[in-house]
């Protein structure tokens, strides 16, 4: 039990760490003694402050009351901010978006049991996209006096720790004095320079209020883990391979962020072309002459052409997710891979690989130097306007023509709506271009919205848009807009989401108002889960159980929440643009409902050029993979 004096001491500590310089300054000037008596929950908050965590996205319950009390005191002092929300998945997504877009850290806090399971599920987006987020869950008591309400109902120890450990690095604070070790492991995970991930801290109900006597605050760890240097290896031999190849494709993954100059220089030297992943759009501008855009199962005509016809693959910072490399069939003519990655498993994914395990930017710099030296030794200059580049650029022009043909008919008659409505390509490009014009950040949700978003991309810089290309978690985009109300920075978020995704996580309508979000949720409504309907039709000629006959008035729904401006996007590009302008001008949170087309008319969507190891495509895809042998 925290005594009155301990509560007074807690408030005084909170005021000290809220002062300029924070915890470290208070320790350095002697205002805060190094040894203190604090509960585990307060020690955790102090430790996270030392790691730069000042925001907590919470759904509190009986499994987090002591931690909630600490947050109350520290928030009153101005040391932290607490954002209470209505769903744990939303909390996980908002914290992920905040870190992903701005770099600002946040911790997700839940109670024991179902709430923690929800947040654990939501952590898939952070895990799949390499985003470091703190997850703090209540857990069963350590004295095992009997089953705790909401624990996993089996007579075994540590079940939730085992469950969380499957999802990522985890630690149970069964012993409060182990906190410094837990926080070091936590810091190494969330601030990992190449493969950041969520970290799961489990707080048993009965250890949260336990007092740690004489905790040495200097034991609380800080300092991000170091980056690697350039990969070791015979870079001269790699340079010779790159120059001897006739058709080099450079697959740019999420780990290539910040490598634009090195990628462009190397591509010019070895006559390579770029193919992007959904998460790497903008790493090399879409306008670059060697840019072939996204390749994969839902790739572009030009991106997939480059993959299909290349004889050497230079992979940079990519995990080769199934949709990004057509379930390992994406490079049928490649006979050697040069794979630059800080992760050993990713670097050695393909056979016949020269794996360069190290920092991507430093390694690419060394490769540029090695290729330049090899060209000098051969007394040659880089090739300009080669047959390979001409072929690929011709396919890129074809791809742009395909998109323009779709956009030439922005509205198509839809029998469900009983009138002409916008197509998804037209709606997506309208929103994306508007967002670029006003400097907004766009989040694309899962499904058709996501695929059309990256296929229609005109992105020039990485910070223009974000999409969950790994977990493809329905509802991420809407929840991500909440991050605008949690951030120190001033920015506007636009969620482009389908009707199915929005109804899975609509809580932002309330929480966005509560926390001052600045953004707009654009609901593209085709009254179905169109991505799966289309997949079923492509494979089996009919769709099943992916739609219903229930109309929803999204404008009325959003308008029922005080503080949300609700708009109908209409049926034309102009009316949608007008709705976006109105939403931005009114400020705060807005929702725009846009009916969109689904059906057989090719103007309603975009073609796919890749393969995927699902459904009745499995036999052919797997046979191709083994025939290729890469």
N, C-alpha and C positions, 0 to 999 in steps of 0.2 A: 504494500500500500504506500502510495506517495504521501508523505506528511505535508503539513502546511508549510513548514520551513523548506522542504524539498521543492514544493511548488513555487515558492518565492525565489529560490535559487535558480530554478528552471527559467522563470521569466527574466531574471537578470542575465543569465547566459544568452537567452534569445536576443535580448537587446544588444549585448556585446557583439554577437556574431552578425547582427544586422547592420552594424556600423561599417563605415568604409574600411576596406581591407579584410573584413570578415574574420573567420576563425583564426587564420594564420597571423593576422595583425594583432588580434587580441592576445594570442599566445606569446608573440614576440615582445610586445610592450608590457607584458606581465599583468594586464587587466584580468586575464582569464588564467587561473592556475592550470598547469599541465595535468595534474591528477585531480579527478573529480569523481563524486559518487552520482551516478546517473542510471536511469532505467535503460534497459536494452533498447527500447523504442527511441528514447532521446539520443542515445549514443549512435543509433542508426541514422537519425536525421542529421546529427553533427558530422558523421562520417560522409554522408552524401553531400552535404554542403561543401565539404572539402574537395569533393569531386565535381563540383559545379552544378549540383542538382538543387534547383530552387522551385521547381514546379511539381505538383503531385496531382494526377488525374485519378479521382477516387470514386469508388462505390463502397462506402463504409458499411460495416455490419458488426455483429457481435464478435466476430473474429478479428476486429481491428480497433477496438475502443481505445486502448491505451495509446496506440499510434495516432489515432484521430485526435486525442487530447493534446499530444505533443505538437501536432500540426496546428491546432488551434492557437496554442500559446506562441509558437514561432511565427505564425501568420500575423497575429496581433502586433508583434514586434517588428514586422516588416521583413523578416528573414526568408520566408517562403510564401508561395501562393498555392492555394488548394482549389482545384476545379472539380466540383462534384458533378457527376453525370448520371445518366439513367440506364446505362448498359455497359457491361465490362468489355465487350467487343469494341464498342465505340471508343472506350477509354484507350484500349490498346492501339487502335487505328489513329486516334488523334495524337497520341504521344509519338507514334511512329512518324506521322507526317511532319510534326514539329521538328524532330531531329533531322529528318530527311531533307526538308526544305531549308531550314535555317541553321542547323547544327546545335540548336538549343536542346538541352537535356530535360527529360521528364521521367518521373517514376509513376507507374501504374500501381494502385493499391486496391486490393479487394479483400473481402472477408474469406472465410473458409468455405470449401465445398463448391456448390454450383457456380458461384460468382468467379471463383478462381479458375474453374474449368472454362468458363466463357472467355476470360482474359487469356488463358493458355491457348485457346483456339485462335483468338485474334492475333497472338504473337507470331503466327505463321507469316504474316506479311513482313514484319521486321526481319524475321529469320531468313526468309527467302530472298530478300533484297539487301541483306547486309547492313541493317540499321540497328544501332545499339540503343536499347531501351531497358530500363530497370523495371522489373516486375516483382512486387512484394505481395505475398499472399498470406492470409491467416492459415494456421495449420493446427492439427489436433494436439492436445496437451501431452507433455512428455512423461507425466507420472502414470498415465494409462489407467486412470481410475474407473474406466468404463467407456463405452462408445460415446464419442462426442457427436452432438447434433451436426449433421452435414459432412462428417468425415466419410471416406469411402467405407461402406459397411462390410468390412472383412476383419477378422481378428489377426491382423498382421501389423508390424511396425512400418513406418516410413513409406506408406503407399503413395502419398502425393509427391514425396521427394522422388520416388522411382518414376512416377508419371512425368513430372517436370523434367527429369534428367534425360528422358527420351527426346524431349523437344529441344533441349539445349543445356548449357552449363547451369547447375543448380546447387543450392546449399541450404541446409536446414540449420537455423540458429537454435538448435537443441541446447547448446552450451553458450550462454551469452558472452563469455570471455573469448570465444573464437571469432568475434565480430571482425577484428582487423584482417584475419585471413580470408574471411568471406568477402570483405570489401575489396581486397586486392584481386581476388579471382573475378569479382564483379567488374572491376575497372578494366582488367585485361580483356574481358569479353566485350563490354559495351564500347570501349575505345580502341578495339583492335584495329590497327591501321589498314588491314586488307579484308578481313572477314568479320566485321562487327556483328554482334548478335544480341538478342535479349539475354538477360541473366535473371534467374528465378531465385529470389530469396524467400524462404519459408519461415514465418514467424509463429511458433507455437503459441497458443492462447495464453499459457501460463508463464512463458518466459518473457513475453513483451513487457510486463511491469516489474520484472526482477531487477534489483539494483546491482549494478556492477560497481564494487567498492574499489576506489582508487584507480579508475580507468585512466591510463596515460593517453591523452588526446593526441600526442605526437605519434602514437602507433597507428592512428587512422591513416590509411594510405592515400597518396595523391600522385599525380604524374602519369601521363599516358604512356603505354608501352611503346618502345622504339620501332621505327621503320627498318625494313631490310635495305641492304644495298643492292647494286646490280647483280644479276644472276652470274654465277661462275660458268665457265665453259669455253669452248673454242669458238669465239665469235667470228673468227676468220672463216672457219668451215661453214658456219651458218650463213655468212655473207655470200659465200660461193654457191650454196644451195639456192638462196634467194635469187641470185643473178642468173643462175643456170636455168631456172624455171621459166616457162614461157607465159604462164597464166596464173599470176599470184592473186589470191583473194585474201583480204585482211578482215577477219571477223572481229568486230569491236564489241567487247562486253562491258558490263558495269564496272569492272576493275580497271578500265582504261580512262577513268575520269581524270582530267587534267593533263592528258597526254597529246592534246591536239597537235601542237607544233612538231613533236617527234613523229607522230603517225603520218602527218602530211609530208614531212621530209623523207621518211623512209619509203612511203608509197611512190613518191616521185623518183627515187633512186632505183627501186626494183620494179617499177611499172606495175604496181598493185592497184587494185580497186577495193573500196570499202563496202562491207555489208554490215548492217547494224543489227543489234538486238532491240527489243522494245524498250529496255531500260537504258539504252545508251544513245538514244536519239539526241542529236545536238552536240555530241562529243566531237564530231566532225560535222560542219554545217551541211545542211541538205543541198545547198547551192554549190558545193565543191564539185569540180569536174570529174573527180574520181569516186563520187558518192553514188552508190547503187541502192541505198536505202535498206529497209528491213528484209531479211531473208529467213525462211523457215516454213513451218506448216501453214501459217497464214501470212506468208511473205509477199513481197512485191514481184512483179514480172522481172524487173532488172536485178533485184537482189538474189532471187532464186536462179536466174540465168548464170550469174557470176559463180554461185556455189556449184551449180551443176557442171560447169565447164572448166573450172580451175584445175590446175595440176599440182599446185602447192598451196597449203593453207597456213597462213600466219594468224594464229589465234592470240588475242591480247585481252586478258582479264575476263574471259568468258567461261561459264560453267557448262556450256553445251546442254542446256535444258532441252527436253524432247522437242518442243515446238520450235526452238531456235535452230536445231540442226536436223529437223525432219526425222526424229527418232533414229539418229545415227546413219541416215541415208542421204544426208544433204551434200556430200562431197564425193560423188561416185568416181570421179577421175583423179582425185588427189592421191598421190603416192607417198607424200611425206608431209608431216606437220611440224611447224615450229611453234611451240606453245609457250607464251610468256605469261606467267601467273605466279602469284605469291603463295598459292596453295598447291601442295604437291599432288594431291589427288586430281585436282582440276588440270594441272599441267601435264599429267600423264594419262589423261582420259582416252586418247586415241592411240592405236598402234602406230608404228613407224614414225615416232615422234622424237624430235630434239626438244627436251623439256628445259626451259630456262626459268628456274625457280628464283624469283627475286622481285624487287620493286619494278613495276612496269615502266615507269618513266625513266629511271636510271638505266634499265636494261635496253630500252629502245634507243637511248642516246648512244650507248656503246655499239649497238647494231648499226646505227647511222654512220658512226665513225668507221666501223669495220667495212661497211659496204663502200664508203668513199675511198678507203685505202685500197680495196680490191679493184675498184674501177680505175684508180690511178695505175695500179700494177698492170691492168689489162690495157691501159692506154685507151680507155673508152669513156664516153659521156653517157649520162642517163638517157634512156629512150623517151622520146616525146611523140605522141600521136601514133603509137604502135597499133597493129591489127587488133590486139586484145582490148586495148582501151577503146578503139573505135567501135568494136562489137558491143562492148558493154554500154557505152554511151548511146548507141543506137537503141538498145533495149530500154535504157532509162527514158529516152524520148517516147518510146512506145508505151511505157508505163504511164507517163504523164498524159499521153493521149487517151489512154483507157480511163483515167480519172476525169479528165475533162469531158469525155463523152458521157460519163455518168452525171456529171454536174450540169451538163447541158439540159437535163430534164430533172430539175430539183424537186419537182412534185409529181406524184404518181397516184392514180386512183386506187384506193384501198377499200375492199368490200366490207371490212369490219367497221371502218369509220364512215363508209358510205359517201366518200368524197375524196378529192385529191388532198394528199398530205405530203409533207416533206419526206424525202429519203434520208436515211442515216448519213450517207456521205455528204449531202448538202448541209444537214444540220450540224454535223461534226465540224466541217470546215468553217461554217459560219461562226460557231462558238470559238474555235481555235484562233481564227483571224481576229475576231473581236478582242479576245483575251490578249493577243500579242499587241494589238493597238493600244490597249489601256494599261498594259504592263501587269496583267494578272497572271497568277500561277494556275495552271489547269491540271486537274486530277481526272484521269480516265478510269472508270470503273471496269469491272470484269465483263466478259462476254463479247457480244457484237460491238458494243461501244468501244471496248478496248482495241479490238482488231481493226475496226474502221479508223480509230484514232491513230494508231501507228502506221497503218497503210496510207492514210491521207496526210501524214506528217509533212510539214514544211519547216521543221524546227531548225533554228540556226545556233542555239545555245542550249546547254543542258538544263538550265533552271526554268525553262519555259513550261515544261509539263512533267508529270510523274504518273507512272502506272505500275501496278503490282504485277510484274511480269512473271513472278515465281509462283506464288500461292493463288493468284487471280481470285482474290477474296471478294465476293459480292458484298457491296456495302462500304468498301474502303473509301471510295471517293467522297461520299456524303459526309462520313465521319471526319475525313481529313480537313474539311473546311473549318471544323471547330478549332483547329490549330491556330487560325488567324486571331482568335480571341485569347489565346494563351501566350502569344509571342511578344517579345520586346520590340520586334521589328514591325513596321507598318506595311502590311501587304494584303492583297485581295485574292481570295481563292475562288475558283470556279470548279464545281464538280459536274462532270458529264456522266450521267448514270442512266441505266435502264430502269424501267418500272419494276422489274423483278429485284434488282439490286437495291433500289431505294427502299422498297417495302421490307427488306431484311434489316435495314438499319436506318430508320427515319428519325432517331432520337435527336439528331442535330437540330431539328426544327425548334425544340424546346431549349436544349443545352446551348445552341448557338446564340440564342437571344440572351440567355442567362449570363453568358460569359463574353458578350460583346463581339461575336464573330463578324467579320466583314467578308461576305462572299455570297455566292449564288449557287443553288443546286438546280441544274438543268435536267429534268426528267424526260428522257426520250422514251415515249410510251408506244410500244407496238402490241401491247396486251398479251405478251408471251415472253418466254425465255428463248429469244430468237436464235442465239448462237447454237443452242442444243436442238431446236426445231430444224435448223438448216443442216446440222450434222446428221440428224436422223434421216432427213429427206435425201441427202447426198449418199448415204450408205444403204438405206432400205426403201427409199421411195415414199415414205410416209412419216409423219411426226406423231408423237404419242405422249400425252400427259405433260406437255410443256406449255399449255395455255389453258385459259378458262374464259367463261363468258361474263365475267364480273367487271363492269365499267367502274372506274374510280375517278372521282372529281378531285384531282390533286390540288387544284387552285383553292377549292373550298377547304380541303384538309389543311393546307398550309395557312390559309387565311384565318382558320380557327385559333391559331396561336398568336397572341398579341405580340407585336414586334416583328413579325415576318411579313414582308411584302410579297404577295402572291400574284403571279401574272400568267396569262395564257400566251404562249409563244406564237400562236397563229399558224398559218399554213404556207407562209412564204419566207424567203430569206430576209426580205425587208421587215416583215412583222417580227421575226425572231430577233433581228438586230435591234429593233425598236424596244422590244421587251428587255433585252440585255442592258440597253442604255438607261431605261427607266429604273431597273433594279439597281444599277450602279449609282445613279443619281440620288436615289432614296436612302442609300447607305444601310448599314446593318446587314441582316440576313434576308435573302430572297429565295423564292422558288419559282421556276418557270416550267410550265407543263407544255410539252411539245409532242403532239401525236405524230408518229412516224410510220412509214410503210413497211409491211412485211408481205412477201409473196414471190411469185415466179418472175416478175419483170426484172430483167438484169439491171435496169437503172436503179433499182432499190438497194443494191449492195455492191460489193467489190469481189472479184474472183480471187481464188486461192491457187497457188502454184506448187505447193509442197506436199509432203506425205506425213502420215501420223500413225502411230502404232496403236490404233483403237478400233473397236468394232470389227466390221467385216473387211477392213483394210489390213488387219494384222498379218495374215498369211503372206501377202505380197510384200508388205513393209519389212517383215523379219527376213524373208528370203533375200530381199535386196541388201539388207544390212550385212548378212553373212556372205553374200556374193562379193560385196565391196571389200569387206575384211579390214576396214580401217579401225 
